Amino acid sequence: MVQRIKKQFSSTLNLVRTELFFGACFGQFYSLFFLALTDIEYSQSIVNLYSFLFLIVLLFSFIKPDNLKAYRIVSNTLYLLASIYILFVAFINDYDRSAFFLVIFNYSVVSFSMPNLKILGVVSAFFYWTFIMSYFLLDFDAETPFFVALLSLLFISASSFFIVFARNVYKNRIKERELLLSHVFNTTTDGLLLVNQKNYKIEDCNISIEKMFKISKKDIIGKDILNMEIKNKKPFEHVNVFSKETIELESKEVIHYQKKEMNYMNYSYLLIQVKKFKNKIDMNSIFRLSKR
């Protein structure tokens, strides 16, 4: 169950969908919370409209899942507009304690959820401009003093900046490691096949495999390794039994492979290292040289 959840959230699109879902829920949560505990003035119709827009975009993300960038932009824009509306609610309620708490809580949720510093900067700039203008229209005479509100928002901004910065540094390190592993994976002369140990489906292969068998990567990914045919033979049909195997094809070419079990992100894989030789004599001579 936990693995399925992790797999779902390894997708950026699913993370955006989660943001959209919670965006729809937050609006209703805010309205019910403040309706029950305070006499704050707001428009339930506008709250319902925001929730409806979040849900519509969420629905489109399932109908047309290829527009990830557009959904991310729309999601951030809706969060920003919702934040500006909350500032408007605080403005018409003269920034009383309930309204100020709403502003602080909302800005915390939005700023800490930003994916990178650039978007955080844009969202914060619009938010601060609207915030200052709302106080300006009140002649800086509100129940919550301007400098108290400003210092509170600046503290949240500083905290979110360091958290988003640290998160981006961590993401960049992961990307650098992935690029390094990809480089090593694709530059080795041996063929490499990454197989899901649970269902024996091929999840990745390197360039050497494509050259070795003259098959494109897209035709290999997703195939069952046990049923994969090479020149009318299934060289990997015993991969789940033996650690090493040597198969002679009709063309007298020899395929020698060995597997290694590995775990990554709670998933079990087989890394199959494949060598191809012109014939048995060629294979034996090369192995003798390697032993020396």
C-alpha positions as a printed NumPy array, in Angstrom:
array([[  0.   ,   0.   ,   0.   ],
       [  2.786,   2.398,   0.979],
       [  4.698,   1.541,  -2.2  ],
       [  1.638,   2.319,  -4.333],
       [  1.254,   5.696,  -2.645],
       [  4.956,   6.475,  -3.16 ],
       [  4.675,   5.481,  -6.817],
       [  1.695,   7.804,  -7.281],
       [  3.526,  10.768,  -5.768],
       [  6.701,  10.143,  -7.768],
       [  4.77 ,  11.743, -10.651],
       [  4.93 ,  15.54 , -10.86 ],
       [  1.49 ,  15.59 , -12.464],
       [  0.015,  13.74 ,  -9.481],
       [  1.603,  16.298,  -7.151],
       [ -0.071,  19.104,  -9.119],
       [ -3.359,  17.207,  -8.961],
       [ -2.954,  16.98 ,  -5.188],
       [ -2.388,  20.745,  -5.024],
       [ -5.56 ,  21.313,  -7.048],
       [ -7.578,  18.962,  -4.851],
       [ -6.424,  20.594,  -1.627],
       [ -6.981,  24.018,  -3.191],
       [-10.646,  23.127,  -3.595],
       [-10.823,  21.753,  -0.032],
       [ -8.991,  24.65 ,   1.639],
       [-11.562,  27.194,   0.466],
       [-14.413,  25.249,   2.002],
       [-12.38 ,  24.604,   5.147],
       [-11.649,  28.314,   5.587],
       [-15.288,  29.29 ,   5.124],
       [-16.693,  26.633,   7.497],
       [-14.016,  27.299,  10.112],
       [-14.571,  31.028,  10.238],
       [-18.329,  30.715,   9.892],
       [-18.396,  28.523,  13.015],
       [-15.929,  30.47 ,  15.161],
       [-16.111,  34.115,  14.062],
       [-18.388,  36.707,  12.548],
       [-15.953,  37.528,   9.74 ],
       [-17.526,  38.869,   6.547],
       [-16.877,  37.056,   3.27 ],
       [-18.704,  35.802,   0.188],
       [-19.479,  32.089,   0.218],
       [-20.313,  32.318,  -3.503],
       [-16.766,  33.438,  -4.324],
       [-15.335,  30.643,  -2.154],
       [-17.509,  28.12 ,  -3.993],
       [-16.362,  29.575,  -7.327],
       [-12.699,  29.08 ,  -6.402],
       [-13.359,  25.506,  -5.303],
       [-15.228,  24.868,  -8.562],
       [-12.33 ,  26.244, -10.652],
       [ -9.819,  24.056,  -8.81 ],
       [-11.974,  20.981,  -9.439],
       [-12.473,  21.844, -13.13 ],
       [ -8.711,  22.109, -13.692],
       [ -8.252,  18.85 , -11.746],
       [-10.757,  17.147, -14.046],
       [ -8.967,  18.452, -17.166],
       [ -5.666,  17.07 , -15.832],
       [ -7.163,  13.575, -16.195],
       [ -8.702,  14.259, -19.616],
       [ -5.534,  15.836, -21.069],
       [ -2.595,  14.787, -18.864],
       [  0.103,  16.053, -21.253],
       [ -0.217,  19.753, -20.288],
       [  1.768,  19.565, -17.038],
       [  3.321,  23.019, -17.351],
       [ -0.062,  24.638, -18.018],
       [ -1.636,  22.906, -15.006],
       [  1.224,  24.041, -12.802],
       [  0.808,  27.658, -13.96 ],
       [ -2.979,  27.543, -13.499],
       [ -2.623,  25.968, -10.046],
       [ -0.174,  28.651,  -8.87 ],
       [ -2.344,  31.397, -10.388],
       [ -5.469,  30.143,  -8.621],
       [ -3.597,  29.971,  -5.307],
       [ -2.39 ,  33.537,  -5.84 ],
       [ -5.88 ,  34.819,  -6.703],
       [ -7.309,  33.014,  -3.684],
       [ -4.644,  34.664,  -1.502],
       [ -5.521,  38.09 ,  -2.895],
       [ -9.198,  37.439,  -2.149],
       [ -8.271,  36.541,   1.429],
       [ -6.421,  39.86 ,   1.683],
       [ -9.599,  41.524,   0.456],
       [-11.578,  39.71 ,   3.169],
       [ -9.032,  40.921,   5.738],
       [ -9.368,  44.447,   4.33 ],
       [-13.172,  44.605,   4.636],
       [-12.88 ,  43.202,   8.16 ],
       [-10.348,  45.868,   9.127],
       [ -7.619,  43.252,   9.715],
       [ -9.16 ,  42.073,  12.984],
       [ -7.599,  39.097,  14.762],
       [ -9.585,  36.476,  12.87 ],
       [ -8.866,  38.054,   9.492],
       [ -5.183,  38.464,  10.308],
       [ -4.943,  34.808,  11.356],
       [ -6.569,  33.847,   8.045],
       [ -3.991,  35.879,   6.09 ],
       [ -1.048,  34.394,   8.003],
       [ -2.318,  30.841,   7.725],
       [ -3.037,  31.151,   4.003],
       [  0.294,  32.782,   3.155],
       [  2.131,  30.062,   5.096],
       [  0.406,  27.27 ,   3.16 ],
       [  0.987,  28.941,  -0.218],
       [  4.606,  30.033,   0.294],
       [  5.82 ,  26.732,   1.744],
       [  4.265,  24.791,  -1.14 ],
       [  5.994,  26.749,  -3.927],
       [  8.137,  24.488,  -6.179],
       [ 11.033,  26.924,  -6.698],
       [ 12.382,  30.336,  -5.699],
       [ 11.334,  32.046,  -8.947],
       [  7.655,  31.207,  -8.501],
       [  7.896,  31.962,  -4.778],
       [  9.304,  35.409,  -5.632],
       [  6.547,  36.211,  -8.151],
       [  3.748,  35.044,  -5.844],
       [  5.238,  36.897,  -2.857],
       [  5.69 ,  40.115,  -4.861],
       [  1.997,  40.195,  -5.886],
       [  0.932,  39.22 ,  -2.376],
       [  3.   ,  41.945,  -0.668],
       [  1.866,  44.592,  -3.157],
       [ -1.795,  43.746,  -2.488],
       [ -1.156,  43.573,   1.251],
       [  0.491,  47.017,   1.385],
       [ -2.209,  48.546,  -0.842],
       [ -4.949,  47.184,   1.445],
       [ -3.331,  48.872,   4.449],
       [ -2.827,  52.036,   2.404],
       [ -6.57 ,  52.146,   1.64 ],
       [ -7.202,  51.782,   5.38 ],
       [ -4.82 ,  54.706,   6.01 ],
       [ -2.679,  52.176,   7.934],
       [ -5.321,  52.29 ,  10.673],
       [ -6.374,  48.685,  11.297],
       [ -6.916,  46.49 ,  14.342],
       [ -3.673,  44.648,  13.59 ],
       [ -0.839,  47.208,  13.38 ],
       [  0.849,  47.368,   9.968],
       [  4.348,  46.602,  11.257],
       [  3.121,  43.603,  13.271],
       [  1.464,  42.186,  10.15 ],
       [  4.438,  43.018,   7.938],
       [  7.013,  41.479,  10.29 ],
       [  4.88 ,  38.323,  10.561],
       [  4.736,  37.973,   6.784],
       [  8.474,  38.684,   6.438],
       [  9.24 ,  35.949,   8.962],
       [  7.137,  33.482,   6.962],
       [  8.813,  34.645,   3.722],
       [ 12.305,  34.142,   5.171],
       [ 11.41 ,  30.686,   6.47 ],
       [  9.82 ,  29.618,   3.194],
       [ 12.802,  30.981,   1.224],
       [ 15.279,  28.789,   3.111],
       [ 12.998,  25.743,   2.984],
       [ 12.339,  26.073,  -0.77 ],
       [ 16.048,  26.813,  -1.367],
       [ 17.116,  23.725,   0.605],
       [ 14.525,  21.617,  -1.208],
       [ 15.816,  22.816,  -4.591],
       [ 19.428,  22.098,  -3.62 ],
       [ 18.397,  18.576,  -2.642],
       [ 16.489,  18.131,  -5.934],
       [ 19.493,  19.375,  -7.943],
       [ 21.786,  16.912,  -6.181],
       [ 19.417,  14.086,  -7.018],
       [ 19.311,  15.231, -10.663],
       [ 23.123,  15.382, -10.794],
       [ 23.351,  11.845,  -9.427],
       [ 20.747,  10.642, -11.897],
       [ 22.669,  12.249, -14.775],
       [ 25.904,  10.611, -13.58 ],
       [ 24.223,   7.212, -13.276],
       [ 22.625,   7.68 , -16.686],
       [ 26.015,   8.54 , -18.188],
       [ 27.65 ,   5.44 , -16.671],
       [ 24.642,   3.312, -17.647],
       [ 24.743,   4.383, -21.296],
       [ 28.51 ,   4.575, -21.906],
       [ 29.424,   1.062, -20.776],
       [ 30.171,  -1.325, -23.658],
       [ 28.222,  -4.127, -22.014],
       [ 24.503,  -4.286, -22.591],
       [ 22.412,  -3.514, -19.518],
       [ 18.777,  -4.342, -18.897],
       [ 16.877,  -3.095, -15.848],
       [ 14.057,  -5.494, -15.032],
       [ 11.307,  -5.239, -12.436],
       [ 11.766,  -8.353, -10.31 ],
       [  8.081,  -8.527,  -9.457],
       [  6.714,  -8.927, -12.999],
       [  9.905,  -9.302, -15.101],
       [  9.013,  -6.309, -17.243],
       [ 11.937,  -4.395, -18.778],
       [ 11.933,  -0.864, -17.378],
       [ 15.112,   0.458, -18.999],
       [ 18.034,  -0.503, -21.21 ],
       [ 21.208,   1.2  , -22.368],
       [ 22.432,   2.157, -25.828],
       [ 24.671,  -0.93 , -26.042],
       [ 21.601,  -3.185, -25.886],
       [ 20.037,  -1.305, -28.807],
       [ 23.218,  -1.692, -30.875],
       [ 23.765,  -5.285, -29.804],
       [ 20.319,  -6.537, -30.825],
       [ 19.487,  -3.786, -33.336],
       [ 16.248,  -3.014, -31.522],
       [ 15.106,   0.467, -30.527],
       [ 14.645,   1.262, -26.859],
       [ 10.921,   1.959, -27.266],
       [ 10.453,  -1.59 , -28.61 ],
       [ 12.218,  -3.088, -25.577],
       [ 10.707,  -1.12 , -22.688],
       [  7.702,  -2.867, -21.176],
       [  8.454,  -6.309, -22.661],
       [  8.526,  -9.441, -20.552],
       [ 12.221, -10.368, -20.302],
       [ 11.388, -14.093, -20.097],
       [  9.586, -14.001, -23.466],
       [ 11.961, -11.616, -25.265],
       [ 13.041, -13.206, -28.569],
       [ 16.408, -12.66 , -30.276],
       [ 16.717, -14.387, -33.644],
       [ 14.011, -16.942, -32.84 ],
       [ 15.421, -17.742, -29.404],
       [ 14.513, -16.658, -25.902],
       [ 17.938, -16.097, -24.336],
       [ 16.564, -14.716, -21.073],
       [ 13.873, -17.302, -20.327],
       [ 15.922, -18.69 , -17.408],
       [ 16.86 , -15.328, -15.945],
       [ 14.731, -15.985, -12.878],
       [ 16.582, -19.239, -12.173],
       [ 20.268, -18.878, -13.032],
       [ 22.704, -16.12 , -12.126],
       [ 24.671, -16.765, -15.327],
       [ 23.679, -18.14 , -18.705],
       [ 25.249, -18.632, -22.114],
       [ 23.054, -19.019, -25.197],
       [ 24.209, -19.848, -28.748],
       [ 22.041, -18.386, -31.514],
       [ 21.388, -19.918, -34.947],
       [ 23.949, -17.486, -36.387],
       [ 26.562, -19.058, -34.04 ],
       [ 26.697, -15.78 , -32.109],
       [ 26.871, -16.279, -28.363],
       [ 25.026, -14.278, -25.74 ],
       [ 26.414, -14.441, -22.217],
       [ 24.656, -12.694, -19.372],
       [ 24.62 , -12.482, -15.616],
       [ 22.183, -10.814, -13.267],
       [ 22.458,  -8.875, -10.065],
       [ 19.656,  -8.183,  -7.651],
       [ 19.286,  -4.607,  -6.473],
       [ 16.81 ,  -2.517,  -4.488],
       [ 15.931,   1.096,  -5.181],
       [ 13.124,   3.188,  -3.629],
       [ 11.62 ,   0.038,  -2.022],
       [ 11.463,  -1.687,  -5.416],
       [ 13.346,  -4.871,  -6.323],
       [ 15.133,  -4.98 ,  -9.673],
       [ 17.346,  -7.262, -11.701],
       [ 20.272,  -5.627, -13.47 ],
       [ 21.184,  -7.941, -16.333],
       [ 24.654,  -7.48 , -17.833],
       [ 24.804,  -8.814, -21.398],
       [ 27.816,  -9.612, -23.576],
       [ 27.666, -10.704, -27.19 ],
       [ 30.391, -12.667, -28.995],
       [ 30.9  , -13.714, -32.622],
       [ 31.095, -17.382, -31.627],
       [ 32.195, -19.667, -28.785],
       [ 35.854, -19.457, -29.774],
       [ 35.716, -15.657, -29.629],
       [ 33.992, -15.832, -26.23 ],
       [ 36.531, -18.251, -24.77 ],
       [ 39.494, -16.218, -26.019],
       [ 38.137, -13.008, -24.542],
       [ 37.374, -14.689, -21.197],
       [ 40.905, -16.117, -21.086],
       [ 42.343, -12.655, -21.687],
       [ 40.146, -11.142, -18.965],
       [ 41.303, -13.777, -16.455],
       [ 44.914, -12.836, -17.071]])
